[in-house]
Amino acid sequence: MNFRTRFAPSPTGPLHLGHAYSALLAFDTAQAEEGEFFLRLDDIDQSRSRDSWADQIEDDLRWLGLRWPEPVWRQSQRLTRYREALHRLWDIGLLYPCACTRADIRAAAQAPQEGAPLQGPDGVIYPGTCRQEQPSTGPLPDVALRLNMAAALERLDAPLSFIENGKFKQTRMVRPENMVTQVGDVALARPGMGASYHLSIVCDDFDQKISHVIRGEDLFDATQIHVLLQRLLGFDTPVYHHHRLIRDNTGKRLAKRDDARAIATYREADKTPNEVRGMVGLNPPSAS
């Protein structure tokens, strides 16, 4: 198997030290495996994505010494592909329209008889307000669509699992009973975005023949969703490596609002790429 990995940030703000660690780790691993490293831009949320941030992402990564094949894939240019995947799931009766807003979902999940809302890898676990007893039929509507998790799991003819090479190193089994209660009916299409993160990332990884996904441990719980979608769509499942997160002095993981730790800030302060590597606990690249 040819080693292929990627770094797929959203161009909604500056890259910080956490992004630097993830991108460098993926690039270094690809180099060590004599494989390929790809940059992708997850810009499906066009209301927040900016070309200026996309340009800065590429500038920052090149400054760090990373290189990748051109052209860079952009999710905003692949909406037809995601629509095809939604059609496949719709045609086998696994999707249903959802008219609930985020406020509706929070309110339903906080109903007195339900107690505090449960959080899953897709946010507040959807309470099933719009779920239908019978599969939806007719043309695929251009609205928010959710995966009927119970119906999807019933279609499986073998257990779900994936290989984890990161912090939780081992073959991980996905427990279907937990996916119904602890994940719920995840959104696969959102108004104004075409597809959700979960669907788009699965299609992108398959189409780009990604063999190893290297990303933060904060996405570990979402992997079960991706493995399920891969099985439903007939996609191969890559090997996963969920790495540690870079945190501030209080132990809080970095976010894009942490401008003081933005890569651009260190560049402006005349730091070197190797100094940034040291800040995140990575060695300088080996001489070729």
N, C-alpha and C positions, 0 to 999 in steps of 0.2 A: 504494500500500500504506500503510495507516495504521500509524504507528509505535507499537508497544506493547512495553514491556520490563518486567522484574520484578527484585525482589531476594528471594531465597528462602533465608533462614537456617534453621538447625536450632535449636529452643529447648532447647539442652542446656548453655547457659552464657551468660555475658555477651558482648555485642558489644564488639569492640575496634577499634582504629584501622583495621585492615585491612578490617573490615566497613564502617566509616564511609566509607572511600574508595570501596568498591564500590557501596554504596547511593547515595551522593551523586553518583557518576559516572553511574549509571543514571538517577537522578532528573533531574540537570542535562541529560543528553542528551535525555531525553523532553521536557523543557521547551523546549529549543532546537528540537526537531523538531515542536513543537506536538502531541505525542503523549500517550500514557498510561503511567503508572508504576504497577505493582502490587506489593503486598507479599504474599508467600506464606510459609507456615510448613511447612517440610519436617520434620514431626514423626512420620514413619512409624515411627521407632524409639521406641516408647512406653516401653521400659525405661529410656531416658535422657532423654526429653523431659519438661519440666515446664511447667505453666501459668504458674508464677511467672516463668520465664524468658521465656515468650511475652509476658507482660504487660510485662516490662522492655524487651524488644525494641521493642515498639510505643512505649513511653514515650521510649526513647532516640532513636528515629527521628523522632518528632514534635518532640522538643527540637531536633534538627538542622534542622528545618524541612521535613521530608518529609511529603507527603500522598498518599493512595491511596484507591481506591474500596473501599467496604465491601459485603459482609463479606469478611474475609481468608480466602483458601482455606487449608485444612489438609489435608495428605495423609491424616491419620488418618480423615478423613471421606470419602475417595475410594477406599476399598479395593475396592469393587464395580467401579469403573471399571478399576482395574488388573487385576482378575481377568478382566474381559472381554478385555483385551489379551493376557493370558497364554493364554486360551482360543484366541484366533486363532492364536497361534504354536504352541500344542500341536496344534491340529487340522491344521496343515500339516506336522507332523512335525519341528519345529525345537527342541523342548525335551525334556529328559530329567531324571528324578529323580536327585538326588545326595545320598548319605548321608554324605559326607565332612565331618568337622569341620575347622576351621582348622588344628588340630594335625596331622590326617591329611594335609592338603595340603602343609604345610611339610615333613613327614617324607618324603612321596613325592617332592617336588621336590628334596630334599636327598640322595636316594639316591646312592651312590658313583658310579654310572655316569652320573648326570645332572650332577654338579658343583654349584656354587652355585645356589640357586633364582633364577630370573629374575623380575624385578618388571615388572608391566605396569600399566596405568591402573586395574585392578581389584584390585591387590595382587599376591601371588605368583601367577604364571601357572598355572592349573589343569592338572595333568598328565593329565587324561582318565581318571581311575580308574573312574568310573561311566558313562562314555560307552558307548552301545550301538551295535552295527552296524546294527540295524534301528530305525526310529522307534518311539517309545513309542505305545501305543494305549490306548483305554479312556477313562474319565472323567479329567478333570484332577485329579491328586492334590494334596492340601494339604500339600506338603512342599517342601523346597528344590528349585528347578528351574534348570537351566543351559541356555544357548543353545548348540546345536551349531554352532560358528562356521563350520566348513568347509561344512556342509550349508546354512547360511544364505547364505553367499557364492555358492554354486552357483545360488541362486534369482535372483540379480541379472541383469537384462537390460540394464543400462547401468552405466557407471562411477559410483562414489560421489565426491561432491565437496561442498564448502561454501564460502561466502564468508566470509573472515576480515577484519574491519575493524580489528583491534587491532594488537598488536606485530608479528604475522606477516602483515601486510596483503597479501592476494592471494586468488585462488581456490585452495583447497587440494584436491588430489586424495587420496583415501584408497586406499592400496595394499592390495588384498585379501590378497596373500601375507604381508604384515607382520601382518595381523590374526590369522592363524592362529598364527604363531610368537611374536608380541610382545604379543598381547592374550589369546588363548585363549578357552575356553568360559566366558564371564562368567555370574555368577549373576544371574538375573532375579527370583527369588523366594527369600526366606529364611524359615526357621522363626520364627514369632512376629511377623513384620513384613509378611507378605502379598506385598510386592513389594520389589525392590531400588531403590536410588537411580536407577540407569540407566533402568529402565522407568518409574518414577513421574515422573521429571523430564520425560521425553519426552511422556508422556500429558498432564501438566499444561501444558506449553508449547503443545501443539497445541490442547487444549481451551480455553485462555485466549487463543488467537490471538496468541501472542507472536511478533512479527516480528523482534525483535533480542534476542539473549541477551548480556548484559554480565556477565562474571564473571572471576575471576582466572586468570592464565596457568597455575596449577597444574592446572587442569581441561582444558587444551588437548588433552592426549593422550586424554582420555575422549570428546572430541567425535566421534571416528571411530565409537565404539560407538553414540552417540546418532544419528548420521546413518544408520548401518545399520538401527537399529531404526525410525527414521522411514520409511525405504524399505520395510521389511518390513510395516509397519502401514499404509502408505498415507498417511502424514502429510507435510505440508509441512516443509521444512527452513528454519529461520530463519537470518538473518544472525548471525554470531558476532563478538564483540569480547572478546578475552582481554587483560585489562589487567595492568599490573605489580603486583607484590605489595608490601605495606608490610612492611618488615623492621626488626629492632632494630639496635642499634649494632654487633652482631657479624655482621650480614648474615643472621641467621636470621629466617624469616618468622614472623609473629605467630600465636599459637594461643590458644584460649579460656582456657588456664591463665595467660595473661599479664594477670593482673588489674590490674597497675600501668598498663596501657595500655587498660583498659576505658573505654568511653564514660562509664559511670556514675562512674568515678573522676574524670574531668575535670569532670563536672557538679558533683560534690561539692566540687571545688576552685575552683568559681566561674569556670571557663573559659567562654568564649562559643562558640556554634556556629561563628562565623567563625574563632576561634582554632583550633578542631579542624580546620576546612578548611585553614588554613595549615599545620598539622602534617603533613597528608597531601599537600600540594602542590596544593590546589585554590583557585581564586579565590572570593571571596564571590559570592553569587548576584546576578544583574543585577536592578536595580530594575524592577518591572513598572509 
